[in-house]
Amino acid sequence: MIWVIIFCSAVMVGLDYKATQIFFGREFKRWAKWYLGTMWATDLLPLIFSLVGLCFKDNSTSLIMTSMWIHFTYMVTAIARQPFNIAVILSTKGWMRFTGAMVSLLAAGIFFYGMAVTRTGYIVEHIELTSERLPKEFDDYKITHITDLHIGSMVNPKKELSQVAELCNSLQSDAVMFTGDLINVRQEEITPPIADILSNFKAKDGVFSVMGNHDIGICIKDTITHRPEINAQQLIDKEQHCGWKVLEDKTVYIKRGADSIAITGISFRKELHEDRHSAKLPDTDIMKAYNDATAELFNITLAHIPQHWDEIVAAHKADLTLSGHVHAMQMRFPLGKRGISPSQIIYKRWSGLYEEQGRWLYINDGIGCIMYPMRIGTPPTITQITLKCK
């Protein structure tokens, strides 16, 4: 990650220097030097903070939040002004530079809109799936799927989480299914007021959840004082105290009359830490989550990272797999069926519904934010999936 930051900072510094040199002339006056110095300061913001962060003993929630706002400042200033810089470097024509300046202002405006409006512009998406394997008693069974709350990175967690709970409850689904990353750094983010709100999520068959990579203490640096495994267990305890059913590599059943369906949870494994953003995962034993699963039953699997789906389909396990994790990198442009997102560079499947061999994968774009506190073209999403018996 640090090498990406160094590369981006070097590119920004070079573009700012070249554009300033051309725009103001080779003989810099004092105020031109002040201008360039200010631009360089914003170019180097993430790099300086990353180097300073190495000196901290641990990654606290407040430190991560500070990092998010620094990256937002970097995008609004350093990244947004590059269209103008490029226009200055490429042409001396006034209309070209004016166009570059307008594009830079538009970029900054989009970033601000993504932070102030889209970040909390919750939407409800409705999907209907029909299957021959679904029992008749479960015809019209409704699931509310949410994921990646990242409570520690919410600007106003009590207000924002309350809005999400209210929207989920208004759908009156049979079950709520959460696919990981409840927190951002550590379980202390679940304060008593936040726990009260989590307890307000209601559904006929309850709330089912699995652990995500952030839930298992992956962001904790001080592993002596804050042991990740203890952090994970305390988070599980808190979720269960709120009435949530945490599925740690296990299968449970929901009954309707004489019929049943299976719900399997695949928890995130710490050995996947380095490969959590890779298109292909190393071999892991996720099949043990199905040890108690009846193969004849319609199965819904909760798996935080969607990369598990290849193995799930190959083993003929889940009829419907629900995932999160990707967030569409909180940035999507409306071109084509799914849009265009930087996440496509990394992930084979990154957002929405996929179908292969009569089985489905749905990747929810999540609720919270990481890296920067904004969403562009990817509003926080609550999905209601209605299952129909064919």
ChimeraX attribute file (.defattr): number of C-alpha atoms within 10 A of each C-alpha:
attribute: neighborCount
match mode: 1-to-1
recipient: residues
	/A:1	6
	/A:2	11
	/A:3	9
	/A:4	10
	/A:5	17
	/A:6	15
	/A:7	11
	/A:8	17
	/A:9	20
	/A:10	15
	/A:11	12
	/A:12	22
	/A:13	19
	/A:14	14
	/A:15	17
	/A:16	24
	/A:17	17
	/A:18	16
	/A:19	20
	/A:20	21
	/A:21	18
	/A:22	15
	/A:23	14
	/A:24	12
	/A:25	11
	/A:26	10
	/A:27	10
	/A:28	13
	/A:29	11
	/A:30	9
	/A:31	9
	/A:32	16
	/A:33	16
	/A:34	12
	/A:35	14
	/A:36	18
	/A:37	15
	/A:38	11
	/A:39	19
	/A:40	19
	/A:41	15
	/A:42	23
	/A:43	26
	/A:44	20
	/A:45	18
	/A:46	23
	/A:47	19
	/A:48	14
	/A:49	14
	/A:50	15
	/A:51	11
	/A:52	10
	/A:53	15
	/A:54	11
	/A:55	8
	/A:56	12
	/A:57	11
	/A:58	16
	/A:59	16
	/A:60	18
	/A:61	20
	/A:62	12
	/A:63	12
	/A:64	20
	/A:65	20
	/A:66	15
	/A:67	21
	/A:68	20
	/A:69	15
	/A:70	19
	/A:71	20
	/A:72	21
	/A:73	21
	/A:74	20
	/A:75	19
	/A:76	20
	/A:77	19
	/A:78	24
	/A:79	18
	/A:80	22
	/A:81	24
	/A:82	20
	/A:83	19
	/A:84	22
	/A:85	23
	/A:86	18
	/A:87	21
	/A:88	24
	/A:89	18
	/A:90	12
	/A:91	12
	/A:92	12
	/A:93	10
	/A:94	11
	/A:95	11
	/A:96	16
	/A:97	20
	/A:98	14
	/A:99	14
	/A:100	20
	/A:101	21
	/A:102	15
	/A:103	18
	/A:104	22
	/A:105	18
	/A:106	14
	/A:107	20
	/A:108	20
	/A:109	14
	/A:110	19
	/A:111	23
	/A:112	21
	/A:113	15
	/A:114	22
	/A:115	17
	/A:116	14
	/A:117	15
	/A:118	21
	/A:119	24
	/A:120	21
	/A:121	14
	/A:122	19
	/A:123	16
	/A:124	15
	/A:125	13
	/A:126	11
	/A:127	14
	/A:128	12
	/A:129	13
	/A:130	13
	/A:131	15
	/A:132	11
	/A:133	15
	/A:134	21
	/A:135	18
	/A:136	16
	/A:137	15
	/A:138	20
	/A:139	15
	/A:140	16
	/A:141	17
	/A:142	21
	/A:143	23
	/A:144	24
	/A:145	29
	/A:146	27
	/A:147	30
	/A:148	28
	/A:149	25
	/A:150	22
	/A:151	25
	/A:152	25
	/A:153	24
	/A:154	22
	/A:155	15
	/A:156	10
	/A:157	20
	/A:158	16
	/A:159	12
	/A:160	17
	/A:161	19
	/A:162	17
	/A:163	14
	/A:164	23
	/A:165	16
	/A:166	14
	/A:167	16
	/A:168	24
	/A:169	15
	/A:170	10
	/A:171	16
	/A:172	16
	/A:173	21
	/A:174	17
	/A:175	21
	/A:176	25
	/A:177	25
	/A:178	29
	/A:179	30
	/A:180	29
	/A:181	26
	/A:182	28
	/A:183	27
	/A:184	30
	/A:185	27
	/A:186	25
	/A:187	25
	/A:188	13
	/A:189	19
	/A:190	20
	/A:191	11
	/A:192	11
	/A:193	11
	/A:194	17
	/A:195	16
	/A:196	15
	/A:197	20
	/A:198	22
	/A:199	17
	/A:200	15
	/A:201	21
	/A:202	21
	/A:203	20
	/A:204	10
	/A:205	13
	/A:206	15
	/A:207	25
	/A:208	24
	/A:209	29
	/A:210	30
	/A:211	28
	/A:212	29
	/A:213	24
	/A:214	23
	/A:215	27
	/A:216	29
	/A:217	24
	/A:218	18
	/A:219	19
	/A:220	22
	/A:221	18
	/A:222	14
	/A:223	16
	/A:224	8
	/A:225	9
	/A:226	14
	/A:227	14
	/A:228	22
	/A:229	15
	/A:230	14
	/A:231	20
	/A:232	19
	/A:233	14
	/A:234	15
	/A:235	23
	/A:236	23
	/A:237	15
	/A:238	18
	/A:239	21
	/A:240	16
	/A:241	14
	/A:242	18
	/A:243	17
	/A:244	23
	/A:245	18
	/A:246	19
	/A:247	21
	/A:248	16
	/A:249	20
	/A:250	20
	/A:251	21
	/A:252	16
	/A:253	14
	/A:254	13
	/A:255	12
	/A:256	11
	/A:257	8
	/A:258	8
	/A:259	14
	/A:260	18
	/A:261	21
	/A:262	22
	/A:263	24
	/A:264	28
	/A:265	27
	/A:266	26
	/A:267	26
	/A:268	24
	/A:269	15
	/A:270	16
	/A:271	11
	/A:272	15
	/A:273	12
	/A:274	10
	/A:275	12
	/A:276	20
	/A:277	16
	/A:278	13
	/A:279	14
	/A:280	14
	/A:281	15
	/A:282	11
	/A:283	9
	/A:284	12
	/A:285	8
	/A:286	18
	/A:287	14
	/A:288	13
	/A:289	18
	/A:290	22
	/A:291	13
	/A:292	12
	/A:293	19
	/A:294	14
	/A:295	13
	/A:296	10
	/A:297	19
	/A:298	20
	/A:299	25
	/A:300	21
	/A:301	28
	/A:302	29
	/A:303	29
	/A:304	29
	/A:305	23
	/A:306	24
	/A:307	20
	/A:308	17
	/A:309	22
	/A:310	14
	/A:311	15
	/A:312	18
	/A:313	19
	/A:314	10
	/A:315	10
	/A:316	12
	/A:317	24
	/A:318	25
	/A:319	22
	/A:320	24
	/A:321	27
	/A:322	26
	/A:323	34
	/A:324	29
	/A:325	26
	/A:326	24
	/A:327	26
	/A:328	27
	/A:329	21
	/A:330	28
	/A:331	18
	/A:332	19
	/A:333	13
	/A:334	11
	/A:335	9
	/A:336	7
	/A:337	6
	/A:338	13
	/A:339	15
	/A:340	15
	/A:341	20
	/A:342	14
	/A:343	19
	/A:344	16
	/A:345	9
	/A:346	13
	/A:347	17
	/A:348	13
	/A:349	19
	/A:350	28
	/A:351	27
	/A:352	16
	/A:353	15
	/A:354	14
	/A:355	11
	/A:356	9
	/A:357	9
	/A:358	10
	/A:359	17
	/A:360	19
	/A:361	24
	/A:362	22
	/A:363	29
	/A:364	27
	/A:365	26
	/A:366	31
	/A:367	30
	/A:368	31
	/A:369	24
	/A:370	21
	/A:371	16
	/A:372	22
	/A:373	24
	/A:374	27
	/A:375	30
	/A:376	21
	/A:377	19
	/A:378	27
	/A:379	25
	/A:380	26
	/A:381	22
	/A:382	23
	/A:383	25
	/A:384	22
	/A:385	19
	/A:386	19
	/A:387	19
	/A:388	19
	/A:389	16
	/A:390	12
